[in-house]
Amino acid sequence: MKNSYLTLMFVVSIVVLLGVGFVAANPFGKRAPVNISIETLEAMNGERIAMQTAIENKDFGAWKLLMEDRIAKMQSEITEENFNKIVEMHTEMSQHMKEMKSGNFTRFKEDFRFHEKGKGMMPRPSD
C-alpha cells in the first residue's frame, strides 16, 4: 500500500512539474516553435546578457528599461483568448489529477509518450 501511494505521489509530482514547465516555457498555452531562427535565439541571448550586465553593473536605469520592455511584451499577451487557453489547460490537468488519484492512469499514458528507461517522458504533440 505504501509503495503504491509513493508511486502515485511521484507520478502526480511529475505531472504537476510538467504542467508548470509547460506554462513557463509556453506562456498562455502557446506551443513552442519547433524551429527557432538564429536571429530569435541571438535576440533572446542578447536580452539575457543585457539583463545580466545591468544587474552586475548595478545599473538601475538599464534594468528598468529592460523590465519595462518585458512588461510591454507580457501585456500584449493578456487577452481573453489566452486566458481561455489557460482555463482549458487547468481543466485538463485537474481531470488528469482526479483520474490518477482514483488509480486510472490510462489517459496519462495516452497523453504522454515514454522514452527509453532513464530518458524521461514527453507530452504527445498536439495535432
BALOBA-1460 file (C-alpha; in Angstrom, 3 decimals):
// residues 127
<rec num="1" residu="m" x="0.000" y="0.000" z="0.000"/>
<rec num="2" residu="k" x="2.792" y="2.387" z="0.930"/>
<rec num="3" residu="n" x="4.643" y="1.697" z="-2.338"/>
<rec num="4" residu="s" x="1.559" y="2.377" z="-4.455"/>
<rec num="5" residu="y" x="0.973" y="5.630" z="-2.545"/>
<rec num="6" residu="l" x="4.582" y="6.690" z="-3.129"/>
<rec num="7" residu="t" x="4.307" y="5.779" z="-6.809"/>
<rec num="8" residu="l" x="1.104" y="7.789" z="-7.127"/>
<rec num="9" residu="m" x="2.695" y="10.784" z="-5.403"/>
<rec num="10" residu="f" x="5.720" y="10.512" z="-7.699"/>
<rec num="11" residu="v" x="3.538" y="10.454" z="-10.819"/>
<rec num="12" residu="v" x="1.391" y="13.334" z="-9.564"/>
<rec num="13" residu="s" x="4.541" y="15.339" z="-8.817"/>
<rec num="14" residu="i" x="5.846" y="14.702" z="-12.332"/>
<rec num="15" residu="v" x="2.556" y="15.805" z="-13.869"/>
<rec num="16" residu="v" x="2.492" y="18.986" z="-11.778"/>
<rec num="17" residu="l" x="6.105" y="19.775" z="-12.659"/>
<rec num="18" residu="l" x="5.400" y="19.182" z="-16.332"/>
<rec num="19" residu="g" x="2.357" y="21.429" z="-16.162"/>
<rec num="20" residu="v" x="4.324" y="24.222" z="-14.516"/>
<rec num="21" residu="g" x="7.134" y="23.711" z="-17.003"/>
<rec num="22" residu="f" x="4.798" y="23.913" z="-19.979"/>
<rec num="23" residu="v" x="3.202" y="27.095" z="-18.737"/>
<rec num="24" residu="a" x="6.576" y="28.637" z="-18.027"/>
<rec num="25" residu="a" x="8.046" y="27.576" z="-21.344"/>
<rec num="26" residu="n" x="4.933" y="28.295" z="-23.369"/>
<rec num="27" residu="p" x="3.270" y="31.405" z="-21.968"/>
<rec num="28" residu="f" x="-0.501" y="31.290" z="-22.155"/>
<rec num="29" residu="g" x="-0.520" y="27.814" z="-23.663"/>
<rec num="30" residu="k" x="1.318" y="28.670" z="-26.858"/>
<rec num="31" residu="r" x="3.296" y="25.831" z="-28.351"/>
<rec num="32" residu="a" x="6.999" y="26.497" z="-28.501"/>
<rec num="33" residu="p" x="8.233" y="26.883" z="-32.044"/>
<rec num="34" residu="v" x="9.969" y="23.773" z="-33.284"/>
<rec num="35" residu="n" x="12.440" y="25.720" z="-35.377"/>
<rec num="36" residu="i" x="13.625" y="28.898" z="-33.712"/>
<rec num="37" residu="s" x="15.547" y="31.120" z="-36.066"/>
<rec num="38" residu="i" x="19.139" y="32.066" z="-35.353"/>
<rec num="39" residu="e" x="18.045" y="35.700" z="-35.180"/>
<rec num="40" residu="t" x="15.464" y="34.913" z="-32.497"/>
<rec num="41" residu="l" x="17.974" y="32.909" z="-30.477"/>
<rec num="42" residu="e" x="20.507" y="35.715" z="-30.758"/>
<rec num="43" residu="a" x="17.920" y="38.283" z="-29.660"/>
<rec num="44" residu="m" x="16.927" y="36.148" z="-26.671"/>
<rec num="45" residu="n" x="20.564" y="35.689" z="-25.719"/>
<rec num="46" residu="g" x="21.188" y="39.428" z="-26.147"/>
<rec num="47" residu="e" x="18.297" y="40.245" z="-23.819"/>
<rec num="48" residu="r" x="19.600" y="37.774" z="-21.246"/>
<rec num="49" residu="i" x="23.122" y="39.214" z="-21.440"/>
<rec num="50" residu="a" x="21.811" y="42.799" z="-21.215"/>
<rec num="51" residu="m" x="19.792" y="41.919" z="-18.097"/>
<rec num="52" residu="q" x="22.764" y="40.162" z="-16.518"/>
<rec num="53" residu="t" x="25.058" y="43.094" z="-17.334"/>
<rec num="54" residu="a" x="22.634" y="45.644" z="-15.877"/>
<rec num="55" residu="i" x="22.415" y="43.663" z="-12.644"/>
<rec num="56" residu="e" x="26.167" y="43.077" z="-12.400"/>
<rec num="57" residu="n" x="26.819" y="46.794" z="-13.028"/>
<rec num="58" residu="k" x="24.080" y="47.770" z="-10.550"/>
<rec num="59" residu="d" x="22.612" y="49.902" z="-13.357"/>
<rec num="60" residu="f" x="19.033" y="50.521" z="-12.262"/>
<rec num="61" residu="g" x="18.198" y="52.621" z="-15.338"/>
<rec num="62" residu="a" x="19.198" y="49.901" z="-17.804"/>
<rec num="63" residu="w" x="17.468" y="47.210" z="-15.718"/>
<rec num="64" residu="k" x="14.289" y="49.298" z="-15.539"/>
<rec num="65" residu="l" x="14.207" y="49.790" z="-19.327"/>
<rec num="66" residu="l" x="14.690" y="46.065" z="-19.909"/>
<rec num="67" residu="m" x="11.944" y="45.225" z="-17.405"/>
<rec num="68" residu="e" x="9.561" y="47.765" z="-18.964"/>
<rec num="69" residu="d" x="10.152" y="46.090" z="-22.337"/>
<rec num="70" residu="r" x="9.360" y="42.677" z="-20.833"/>
<rec num="71" residu="i" x="6.217" y="44.053" z="-19.192"/>
<rec num="72" residu="a" x="5.051" y="45.566" z="-22.507"/>
<rec num="73" residu="k" x="5.532" y="42.190" z="-24.234"/>
<rec num="74" residu="m" x="3.605" y="40.400" z="-21.472"/>
<rec num="75" residu="q" x="0.793" y="42.963" z="-21.519"/>
<rec num="76" residu="s" x="0.281" y="42.355" z="-25.222"/>
<rec num="77" residu="e" x="-0.489" y="38.713" z="-24.375"/>
<rec num="78" residu="i" x="-3.113" y="39.498" z="-21.737"/>
<rec num="79" residu="t" x="-6.133" y="38.617" z="-23.825"/>
<rec num="80" residu="e" x="-9.356" y="36.743" z="-23.256"/>
<rec num="81" residu="e" x="-8.242" y="34.142" z="-25.805"/>
<rec num="82" residu="n" x="-5.038" y="33.437" z="-23.859"/>
<rec num="83" residu="f" x="-6.980" y="33.341" z="-20.585"/>
<rec num="84" residu="n" x="-9.344" y="30.761" z="-22.088"/>
<rec num="85" residu="k" x="-6.342" y="28.643" z="-23.101"/>
<rec num="86" residu="i" x="-5.069" y="28.734" z="-19.521"/>
<rec num="87" residu="v" x="-8.501" y="27.738" z="-18.215"/>
<rec num="88" residu="e" x="-8.581" y="24.829" z="-20.682"/>
<rec num="89" residu="m" x="-5.115" y="23.653" z="-19.634"/>
<rec num="90" residu="h" x="-6.079" y="23.907" z="-15.968"/>
<rec num="91" residu="t" x="-9.262" y="21.906" z="-16.541"/>
<rec num="92" residu="e" x="-7.369" y="19.167" z="-18.371"/>
<rec num="93" residu="m" x="-4.701" y="18.980" z="-15.667"/>
<rec num="94" residu="s" x="-7.354" y="18.836" z="-12.942"/>
<rec num="95" residu="q" x="-9.060" y="15.967" z="-14.738"/>
<rec num="96" residu="h" x="-5.756" y="14.106" z="-15.029"/>
<rec num="97" residu="m" x="-5.170" y="14.550" z="-11.312"/>
<rec num="98" residu="k" x="-8.632" y="13.243" z="-10.396"/>
<rec num="99" residu="e" x="-8.201" y="10.201" z="-12.621"/>
<rec num="100" residu="m" x="-4.776" y="9.403" z="-11.220"/>
<rec num="101" residu="k" x="-5.950" y="9.774" z="-7.620"/>
<rec num="102" residu="s" x="-8.571" y="7.136" z="-8.401"/>
<rec num="103" residu="g" x="-5.862" y="4.863" z="-9.845"/>
<rec num="104" residu="n" x="-6.742" y="5.403" z="-13.512"/>
<rec num="105" residu="f" x="-3.546" y="6.077" z="-15.452"/>
<rec num="106" residu="t" x="-4.992" y="5.297" z="-18.904"/>
<rec num="107" residu="r" x="-5.334" y="8.890" z="-20.091"/>
<rec num="108" residu="f" x="-1.961" y="9.806" z="-18.605"/>
<rec num="109" residu="k" x="-0.315" y="7.013" z="-20.612"/>
<rec num="110" residu="e" x="-2.199" y="8.108" z="-23.748"/>
<rec num="111" residu="d" x="-1.176" y="11.763" z="-23.383"/>
<rec num="112" residu="f" x="2.499" y="11.079" z="-22.735"/>
<rec num="113" residu="r" x="4.925" y="9.010" z="-24.706"/>
<rec num="114" residu="f" x="7.587" y="7.296" z="-22.689"/>
<rec num="115" residu="h" x="11.178" y="7.174" z="-23.869"/>
<rec num="116" residu="e" x="13.807" y="4.596" z="-23.120"/>
<rec num="117" residu="k" x="14.449" y="3.931" z="-19.460"/>
<rec num="118" residu="g" x="16.119" y="6.920" z="-17.865"/>
<rec num="119" residu="k" x="15.309" y="9.266" z="-20.766"/>
<rec num="120" residu="g" x="12.138" y="10.725" z="-19.249"/>
<rec num="121" residu="m" x="8.827" y="11.409" z="-20.919"/>
<rec num="122" residu="m" x="7.414" y="13.992" z="-23.255"/>
<rec num="123" residu="p" x="3.856" y="15.113" z="-23.982"/>
<rec num="124" residu="r" x="2.425" y="13.880" z="-27.228"/>
<rec num="125" residu="p" x="2.429" y="16.674" z="-29.814"/>
<rec num="126" residu="s" x="-0.913" y="18.321" z="-30.470"/>
<rec num="127" residu="d" x="-2.349" y="17.896" z="-33.942"/>
